[in-house]
Amino acid sequence: MMLELKELYKNILSAFDAEDISEFSQKVFDCLISGKTDAFEKYLPLCPKTA
């Protein structure tokens, strides 16, 4: 389980081109402001909906 969480963490950061968690919120903000959707398209399959 811990290995899966680490992999998910790494993949989410990668989707937003963030080196570490300290950059993550700025990268998300930048995507929202610029209207770029490619990062979100990479992110969505990583966190599927649950009922």
GURO-502495 format. One record per atom (N, C-alpha, C, O): x, y negated, z negated; atom name; residue in one letter; residue number from 1. Coordinates in nm, 2 decimals. Example, Ala and Ser with C-alpha at 12.3 -4.5 7.8 and 13.67 -1.06 7.14 Angstrom:
! GURO-502495
R       u       v       w  atom  rest   nr
R    1.32    0.57   -0.78     N     A    1
R    1.23    0.45   -0.78    CA     A    1
R    1.32    0.33   -0.78     C     A    1
R    1.42    0.33   -0.85     O     A    1
R    1.28    0.22   -0.71     N     S    2
R    1.37    0.11   -0.71    CA     S    2
R    1.29    0.00   -0.79     C     S    2
R    1.34   -0.11   -0.80     O     S    2
! end
This chain:
! GURO-502495
R       u       v       w  atom  rest   nr
R    0.08    0.12    0.00     N     M    1
R    0.00    0.00    0.00    CA     M    1
R    0.09   -0.13    0.00     C     M    1
R    0.06   -0.22    0.07     O     M    1
R    0.19   -0.13   -0.08     N     M    2
R    0.28   -0.25   -0.09    CA     M    2
R    0.35   -0.27    0.04     C     M    2
R    0.36   -0.38    0.09     O     M    2
R    0.39   -0.16    0.11     N     L    3
R    0.46   -0.18    0.24    CA     L    3
R    0.36   -0.23    0.34     C     L    3
R    0.40   -0.31    0.42     O     L    3
R    0.24   -0.19    0.34     N     E    4
R    0.14   -0.24    0.43    CA     E    4
R    0.11   -0.39    0.41     C     E    4
R    0.10   -0.47    0.50     O     E    4
R    0.11   -0.43    0.28     N     L    5
R    0.09   -0.58    0.25    CA     L    5
R    0.21   -0.66    0.30     C     L    5
R    0.19   -0.77    0.35     O     L    5
R    0.33   -0.61    0.28     N     K    6
R    0.45   -0.68    0.33    CA     K    6
R    0.45   -0.69    0.48     C     K    6
R    0.48   -0.80    0.53     O     K    6
R    0.40   -0.59    0.55     N     E    7
R    0.40   -0.59    0.69    CA     E    7
R    0.29   -0.69    0.74     C     E    7
R    0.31   -0.77    0.83     O     E    7
R    0.18   -0.69    0.67     N     L    8
R    0.07   -0.79    0.70    CA     L    8
R    0.12   -0.93    0.68     C     L    8
R    0.10   -1.02    0.76     O     L    8
R    0.18   -0.96    0.57     N     Y    9
R    0.24   -1.09    0.54    CA     Y    9
R    0.34   -1.13    0.65     C     Y    9
R    0.33   -1.25    0.69     O     Y    9
R    0.43   -1.04    0.69     N     K   10
R    0.52   -1.07    0.79    CA     K   10
R    0.45   -1.11    0.93     C     K   10
R    0.49   -1.20    1.00     O     K   10
R    0.35   -1.03    0.96     N     N   11
R    0.28   -1.05    1.08    CA     N   11
R    0.20   -1.18    1.09     C     N   11
R    0.19   -1.24    1.19     O     N   11
R    0.14   -1.21    0.97     N     I   12
R    0.06   -1.34    0.97    CA     I   12
R    0.16   -1.46    0.98     C     I   12
R    0.13   -1.55    1.06     O     I   12
R    0.27   -1.45    0.91     N     L   13
R    0.37   -1.56    0.93    CA     L   13
R    0.41   -1.57    1.08     C     L   13
R    0.43   -1.68    1.13     O     L   13
R    0.44   -1.46    1.13     N     S   14
R    0.49   -1.45    1.27    CA     S   14
R    0.38   -1.51    1.37     C     S   14
R    0.42   -1.58    1.46     O     S   14
R    0.26   -1.48    1.35     N     A   15
R    0.15   -1.53    1.43    CA     A   15
R    0.15   -1.68    1.44     C     A   15
R    0.12   -1.74    1.54     O     A   15
R    0.18   -1.75    1.33     N     F   16
R    0.19   -1.89    1.32    CA     F   16
R    0.33   -1.95    1.33     C     F   16
R    0.35   -2.07    1.31     O     F   16
R    0.42   -1.86    1.37     N     D   17
R    0.56   -1.90    1.39    CA     D   17
R    0.62   -1.97    1.27     C     D   17
R    0.69   -2.07    1.28     O     D   17
R    0.59   -1.92    1.15     N     A   18
R    0.64   -1.97    1.02    CA     A   18
R    0.75   -1.88    0.97     C     A   18
R    0.74   -1.76    0.97     O     A   18
R    0.86   -1.94    0.93     N     E   19
R    0.97   -1.86    0.87    CA     E   19
R    0.94   -1.81    0.73     C     E   19
R    0.98   -1.69    0.70     O     E   19
R    0.86   -1.88    0.65     N     D   20
R    0.83   -1.84    0.52    CA     D   20
R    0.70   -1.91    0.48     C     D   20
R    0.64   -1.99    0.55     O     D   20
R    0.65   -1.87    0.36     N     I   21
R    0.52   -1.92    0.32    CA     I   21
R    0.51   -2.07    0.30     C     I   21
R    0.41   -2.13    0.31     O     I   21
R    0.63   -2.13    0.27     N     S   22
R    0.63   -2.28    0.25    CA     S   22
R    0.60   -2.35    0.38     C     S   22
R    0.56   -2.47    0.37     O     S   22
R    0.62   -2.29    0.49     N     E   23
R    0.59   -2.35    0.62    CA     E   23
R    0.44   -2.32    0.67     C     E   23
R    0.39   -2.39    0.76     O     E   23
R    0.38   -2.22    0.61     N     F   24
R    0.26   -2.17    0.66    CA     F   24
R    0.15   -2.27    0.68     C     F   24
R    0.09   -2.28    0.78     O     F   24
R    0.12   -2.35    0.57     N     S   25
R    0.01   -2.44    0.58    CA     S   25
R    0.03   -2.55    0.68     C     S   25
R   -0.06   -2.59    0.75     O     S   25
R    0.15   -2.60    0.69     N     Q   26
R    0.18   -2.70    0.79    CA     Q   26
R    0.17   -2.64    0.93     C     Q   26
R    0.11   -2.71    1.02     O     Q   26
R    0.21   -2.52    0.96     N     K   27
R    0.19   -2.45    1.09    CA     K   27
R    0.04   -2.44    1.12     C     K   27
R    0.00   -2.46    1.24     O     K   27
R   -0.04   -2.40    1.03     N     V   28
R   -0.18   -2.38    1.05    CA     V   28
R   -0.24   -2.52    1.08     C     V   28
R   -0.32   -2.53    1.18     O     V   28
R   -0.21   -2.62    1.01     N     F   29
R   -0.25   -2.76    1.03    CA     F   29
R   -0.21   -2.80    1.17     C     F   29
R   -0.30   -2.86    1.24     O     F   29
R   -0.09   -2.78    1.21     N     D   30
R   -0.04   -2.82    1.34    CA     D   30
R   -0.12   -2.75    1.45     C     D   30
R   -0.16   -2.82    1.55     O     D   30
R   -0.15   -2.63    1.43     N     C   31
R   -0.24   -2.56    1.53    CA     C   31
R   -0.37   -2.62    1.54     C     C   31
R   -0.43   -2.63    1.65     O     C   31
R   -0.43   -2.65    1.43     N     L   32
R   -0.57   -2.71    1.43    CA     L   32
R   -0.57   -2.84    1.50     C     L   32
R   -0.66   -2.87    1.58     O     L   32
R   -0.47   -2.93    1.46     N     I   33
R   -0.47   -3.06    1.52    CA     I   33
R   -0.44   -3.06    1.67     C     I   33
R   -0.50   -3.14    1.74     O     I   33
R   -0.35   -2.97    1.71     N     S   34
R   -0.32   -2.97    1.85    CA     S   34
R   -0.42   -2.89    1.94     C     S   34
R   -0.42   -2.90    2.06     O     S   34
R   -0.51   -2.82    1.87     N     G   35
R   -0.61   -2.74    1.95    CA     G   35
R   -0.56   -2.61    2.01     C     G   35
R   -0.63   -2.55    2.09     O     G   35
R   -0.44   -2.57    1.97     N     K   36
R   -0.38   -2.44    2.01    CA     K   36
R   -0.45   -2.33    1.95     C     K   36
R   -0.47   -2.33    1.82     O     K   36
R   -0.49   -2.23    2.03     N     T   37
R   -0.57   -2.12    1.97    CA     T   37
R   -0.49   -1.99    1.97     C     T   37
R   -0.53   -1.89    1.92     O     T   37
R   -0.37   -1.99    2.04     N     D   38
R   -0.29   -1.86    2.05    CA     D   38
R   -0.26   -1.80    1.91     C     D   38
R   -0.26   -1.68    1.90     O     D   38
R   -0.22   -1.88    1.82     N     A   39
R   -0.18   -1.83    1.69    CA     A   39
R   -0.31   -1.76    1.62     C     A   39
R   -0.29   -1.66    1.56     O     A   39
R   -0.42   -1.83    1.63     N     F   40
R   -0.54   -1.77    1.57    CA     F   40
R   -0.58   -1.64    1.64     C     F   40
R   -0.64   -1.55    1.58     O     F   40
R   -0.56   -1.64    1.77     N     E   41
R   -0.59   -1.51    1.85    CA     E   41
R   -0.50   -1.40    1.80     C     E   41
R   -0.54   -1.28    1.81     O     E   41
R   -0.38   -1.43    1.76     N     K   42
R   -0.29   -1.33    1.71    CA     K   42
R   -0.33   -1.29    1.56     C     K   42
R   -0.31   -1.17    1.52     O     K   42
R   -0.38   -1.39    1.49     N     Y   43
R   -0.42   -1.37    1.35    CA     Y   43
R   -0.54   -1.28    1.33     C     Y   43
R   -0.55   -1.20    1.24     O     Y   43
R   -0.64   -1.31    1.41     N     L   44
R   -0.77   -1.25    1.39    CA     L   44
R   -0.77   -1.09    1.39     C     L   44
R   -0.83   -1.03    1.30     O     L   44
R   -0.70   -1.03    1.47     N     P   45
R   -0.69   -0.88    1.47    CA     P   45
R   -0.62   -0.83    1.34     C     P   45
R   -0.64   -0.71    1.30     O     P   45
R   -0.54   -0.91    1.28     N     L   46
R   -0.47   -0.87    1.16    CA     L   46
R   -0.56   -0.86    1.04     C     L   46
R   -0.53   -0.79    0.94     O     L   46
R   -0.66   -0.94    1.04     N     C   47
R   -0.75   -0.95    0.92    CA     C   47
R   -0.90   -0.93    0.97     C     C   47
R   -0.98   -1.02    0.98     O     C   47
R   -0.93   -0.80    1.00     N     P   48
R   -1.07   -0.78    1.05    CA     P   48
R   -1.17   -0.80    0.94     C     P   48
R   -1.14   -0.80    0.82     O     P   48
R   -1.29   -0.83    0.99     N     K   49
R   -1.41   -0.86    0.90    CA     K   49
R   -1.44   -0.73    0.82     C     K   49
R   -1.42   -0.62    0.87     O     K   49
R   -1.48   -0.75    0.70     N     T   50
R   -1.53   -0.64    0.62    CA     T   50
R   -1.68   -0.67    0.58     C     T   50
R   -1.71   -0.79    0.57     O     T   50
R   -1.75   -0.57    0.56     N     A   51
R   -1.90   -0.59    0.53    CA     A   51
R   -1.91   -0.65    0.39     C     A   51
R   -2.03   -0.67    0.35     O     A   51
! end
